[in-house]
Amino acid sequence: MARQTLGRGLSALMGEEKVPAVEQGVREIDIDLIDPNPEQPRTRFAEEKLAELAASIRSNGIVQPIVLRPIGTRYQIVAGERRWRAAQRAELRKVPAVVRDIPDDKLLEIALIENIQRHELNPIEEAKAYRKLIEFIGLTQEQVAERVGRERTLVATTMRLLKLPSEVQNHIIEGRLSLSHGRALLMIDDPKVQRMVAKDAVERGFSVRETERTVKRAGKVGGGSADKPTSRVVDPNTKAAETKLMRRLSTNVKILPSAKGTSGKIQIEYYGTDDLDRIYQAIMGSKQ
């Protein structure tokens, strides 16, 4: 399967044209005048990888200039923080950079796309970045998906990882559990059981399938709802209504009939107060 390209890409966001580097204004900037991006979605930089990059920079220099924006008399990193950190380790005094006027509302988006392109975010960092795009920039899940070249369902699934207990999130951050492991654990309602199953999965090296089987057993023994997503039978008309609501509201929606089928509830997911307001406006109409 061909790799999906990211929606708008860095060039579109920064207004770049495909011209030679010299014409783009590459220049040498004093490394002490550069500050990191406070909205950088990536919070962890592997020490061994930085050391390897620093060694490469000592031998070959920085091949791809970093992107900066002017902030007063200093500069802030838009893209290329890992290269900047490695350059510091390599004891460079100046680094090649392209300086561009990037507005605040594009800073997070550009940093997120750069990291996704380089596969440098863990699922929790990615989920937090999506949440920021929704809460602080006002994008919908569909707009986020379009910007970063992801399916909306994947964006929604990734964001749901933030509902897991911090201990479980740390397992995902450290790479001991994958996004798919986290998705399986989300079928459990009880945080204590989530932590227990996650600990077991890490210690025993469970695959995703083994974790899913453990989740089902935990749900049956504990009386929870861990096996509901796989055992839930949905009437075709109900499923069609769910699909229409999901498209209309741009979020996950479940219609949950009672045992008798004469009543029930509609479950609508939201991610932050801005997203809740967006859903409210979609339901009530823009005049409300």
N, C-alpha and C positions, 0 to 999 in steps of 0.2 A: 504494500500500500504506500502510495506517495506521501511524503511528509507534508502536513498542512502548513501553508505559509501563514504568518501572522497578519491579522487584518489590515492595518494601515501601515505598519512598519515604521522604523525610526526615521527614514528619509522623509516620509510624508508628514510625520509629526514635527520634525525640525525644519521643514521647508527646504530641504537640501535638493539640489539638482545634481545629476551625475556629471560632474566636471572634475578635472584633475585636482589633486590635493593642493597644489600650489595656489590655484585659483580660489580654493575654499578658505584660504587664509590660515594655513597651518603655521604656528609660530612656537617659539620656545618660551615657556612660562616658568618663573621661579617656583619651585616645588613648595617653598615655605609660604607662598601666597595663596595656596589652594586649600579649600575646606571641603570635607565630605558632604554629601547630600543628606540632610536630616530625614528626608522621606525615602531613603534607600530601603527597598523592601527586603533586601538581603541583610541579615543580621549576623551571619556566621561565615567566617572565612577560614578555610582549612589551612592550618599552619604549614603543613608539608607542601601543599600546592603553591602557597605564597613563596615558600623558599625555592621551589623549582622555577617559578616564574622570575623571581629575583635573579637567579643564576643565569637564566636565559637573557634577561635584560642586560646584565653585566657583559655578556658575550656579544649580543646582537642589537642591543638598544630596544626601544619601544617601536614596534613595527606599525601598530595602528594608533594614531593620536587619540588622546582622550578628549571628551567634549565638555566644555566649561561654559558657565554663564557669569557675567560680571555682577558682583555684589559690592557696591561701593568701590573701595580701592583693592578689593580682593576678588577671588574667583571661587565659584561653587561647582562641584562636579555634577554634571548631568548624566554622563555615561563614561564608565571606565574606572570605577573606584578600585577595583582589584589591581589594575595596572598601576595606579597611583600608589597603592600600599606597597606593591612589590618594588616600585621605583625608589620608595623611601628606604626599603631594606637594602637595595642595591647602592644606596648613598648617592643617587643622582641629585644634582643641584637644580636642573631644569628638565622639563618634560615637554614633548611635542603635543600641542593642543589646538583644537578649533574652538574659538569663542563665539557663542551665539546668544542672542537675546531670547531666552525661553521663559514664558510666563509661568507663574506658580501652578496654575491648574493643569499644565502639561508635564511638570517635573516628575510627579509620581508615575504618570502613564508611561513616559519615556524610560524611566528607570526600570519599571516592571517589564516592559517589552524587551529591553536589552537583556535582562536576566533570564527571561523565558527563552529568548533566542539562543542563549548560551547554556541553557539547561542548568542554571546555577541556583535556583530556588528550591528549597524543600517544600513539600505540600502545605505545611503550616504557614511558612512565609508567604507562599502564593495566596493562600486563603485570606491572610491578613491584608495583603495588598489589594485583593478584590474588594474586601470590605471597605477599605479606605476609598477606593474609587467610587463606591456606592454612597458612602456616608459623607465624604468631604467634597467630592466633585459632582455628585448627584446623578451618576450614571445608573441605568437599570442593569439587571443581569444580562439582558440581551445585548445591550450596548457594550458592556464589559467583554462579553464573549466575542463580539465583532472586533473590538479593539485589539484583543490579544490572540485572535485566531483560534479560539477554542469553541467547542460545542457548549451551548447554554447549560445543558444538563451536567457537563463536567465542571463548569464554574460553580453551579449550585452544589454539586456533590463535594467539591473541594472546600467550599465555605462551611458546609455542615461539619467538617472536621473540628471546627472551633467550638462545637458543642461538647466535645470529648473532655474528660478531666485533664488537668494540666500534666499529670504523670503520663497519661497515654499520649498526649500531644508531644511530650519530650521523647518518647520512644520513636515517634514518626520523625521528629526533627533530627534525631541521632541516626536515623536510617535503620533502626532495629525493626521497625514495622513500616509497611508501605501504605500508600493511599488506599489500596484495596483492602488491606487489613483494617484500616480505620473505618472504611465503609461497612465492613462486616460488623465491627464493634458497635456501630451506630444503630444496629437492629436491637440492641439491648437498651432498655430504659433506665435501669438502675446504675448510677455511676460506680458504685462499689463493685458490682458484677463486671462492669466494663474494665475496671482496674485489675480485677482478679484474672479475667480471661486474657487481657493484654500481657500481664506478667507471665502467665503460663505460656502464651504464644512466644514470647521473647526467650524465656528460659529453655523451652523445648524446641525452639526453632521451627514453629509451625508454618506450613505453607498457608496461602489464603484459603484454600479448600478446607484444610484441617481447622483453621480458625473458624470458618463458617459452620462446620459441624459442631465445634465446641460451643459456639454461640447458640445454636439450636438446642443443644443439650442443656445449657445453662438456663435458657428460657423456659424449658419444660420443668426442670427441677425447681427453679426459683419462682415459678408461677408468673414470670414476667412476660413481655411481649416479643421476645427475641425471635420467635419463629413466625410472627404475624406476617412480615413482608413476603415470605415464601408460601404461606398457607392461605393467604387472603384470596378469596374468589370474588371477582368483580363482575357484576352484570354488564353486558355489552353497552347498554344505554347509559349506565352509570359511568363506565369507562370513557365513553364518548363525551359525556358532560364534563368529566375531569379534564380531558384533553382540551376542550374548548375554554374552560376556565383558566388552565395553565397558559394557553396562548394569549388570552385576554389580559391576564394579570402579570404575565412574565415571571412566574414563580411556581414552586411546587404546590399542588393542590390535591387533597384527597377527600373523597366523599365516603363517609363511614356510616353505613346504615346500622340501625340497632338489630338485635337478634330477630325481632319480629318483623323488621322491615318497614314498620309504619312510621318510624322517626329516625333520627340520626344526627350527625354533625358534619360540618365542612371544615377541614383543617387547611389553613393557608399559612405558608411559611414566609417570614420576612427577615431581613438582615440589616438591622439598624433602624433608627427612627425615621430617617429620610425615606428608606424603602417602604416602611409602614405608611408614611404619608402618601407616597406614590400609589400604593395599593388602594388606600382609602379614596383618593381622588379618582382612581380608575373605576371603583365600585359606585361611588356617589355621584360622579360627574364633576367636571371642572368648575361648575357654577357653585358648588357647595363650599 
